[in-house]
């Protein structure tokens, strides 16, 4: 899986976690990343969303 597709999948999971979980099961790595994301403070979660958005917008793939 390319980095761009991985980031897009994770962004979808953060945007709508319940809907995402119904559509398919997460890999162990994806579930761990989401678990760690949810333990961050609200400000850190916002910063991560900005970071993911910036990476996906500048990605050439």
ABEGO torsion letter per residue (X at the ends): XBAAAAAAAAAAAAABAAAAAAABBBBAAAAAAAAAAAABBAAAAAAAAAAAAAAAAABAX
